[in-house]
């Protein structure tokens, strides 16, 4: 009996515990959080395994053992970004202090990025991660814009910053909520100069407007006085005319005189007022021009003191670098051209010399009947005069009157000692026959001092030799 009662109680208790456990695994997501269920959560439409399932504004059952859950806080983070020395498009460094408000995105697809990259990180770590991304994108946006665009077109600047920063933040599951720029400054004072220029222009425009209104008021007042005087004079004239009608016969001349005086006075007053108005108008115009000139001078002063030195310094650096590079290039190019020109000229000269020598030798051999030996004789014959001149140079400068020869005076051939000395000295000079023999050639017979005759005439030859000997 007791066992029968206990079994239903145990079954009921087991069912209660099971229902309680399942109920505890059913998780509801608050509106300020994202419920991330991770583990085995199924597959996507492209048959890829999901790493996590994100739920916002609902509930989900978390299976025990195979699944677990965590929450991502949607509380916005305010990040102060003090960007300094950011390089703009004009190469001017600016400071852009700003404040960004970000939070974890609830858009489908982006929540999954947050679950993959931010789950488990505390607020400080998320803050530092977002700060690094914002710094990089803010510098990139500043580098693509001019100072005038950043300062004057704040909407465009904020739009560029928002689009760039938000695109990068979405990659880690964050969303850009708001951007506030506190101030924009540059180290050269360019933005401050632009502000002073705008303020000076506004002040000058206001002064010009005030001067124009004062001018219009003065002109209107003068015209009102003029109309008043004219109407009063007209009324007086009509009254005088009415009185004079009764006395026309008596005071006709007096009425005419009064009428003329009234007209003259009217013309004089009108002319005076017109001249006064013109003088006042000219004075206001001169004052306006003076204010404009002063504004232009102040603008030019600010431009010359701030912008021009910066531009000059930048251009000087560029010009010095270009000049140094161009000088190096020109020196190298000049040295290379000089070496090339020198070598080319030397090669051309050698080529011309060898070409002309070859042509001359070819013509010389042709003239000698294609006989190289006869051609060599022709060359030696051409230089024969120089060879003889060199032989005579050996004794040319000997002063005979200064030569003293010591001898006994007993000479069998009847010659003096001096003549024997000179004859012996001249014989020391190599004869032409020896020079030709050293060159491997024979001196022609007509250069040996011999007469070419028939070999059969031996008697004449002997006689000729005897005669030659006697003559010598």
Buried (B, 14 or more C-beta within 10 A) or exposed (E): EEEEEEEEEEEEEEEEEEEEEEEEBEBEBEEEBBBBBBBEBEEEEEEEEBEBBBBBEEEBEBBEEEBEBBBBBBEEBEBEBEBEEBEBEBEBBBBBBBBBBBBBBBEEEBBBBBBBBBBEBEEEEBBEBBBEBBBEBBBBBBEEBEBEBBBBBEEEBBEBBBEBBBEBBBEBBBBBBEBEBEEBBBEBBBBEBBEBBEEBEEEBEEBBEEBEEEBEEBBEEBEEEBEEBEEEBEEEBEEBBEEBEEEEEEBEEEBEEBBEEBEEEBEEBEEEBEEBBEEBBEEBEEBBEEBEEEBEEBBEEBEEEBBEEBEEEEEEEEEEEEEEEEEEEEEEEEEEEEEEEEEEEEEEEEEEEEEEEEEEEEEBBEEBEEEEEBBBBBBBEEEBEEBEEEBEEEEEEEEEEEEEEEEEEEEEEEEEBEBBBBEEEEEEEEEBEEBBEEEEEEBEEEEEEEEEEEEEEEEEBEEBEEEEEEEE
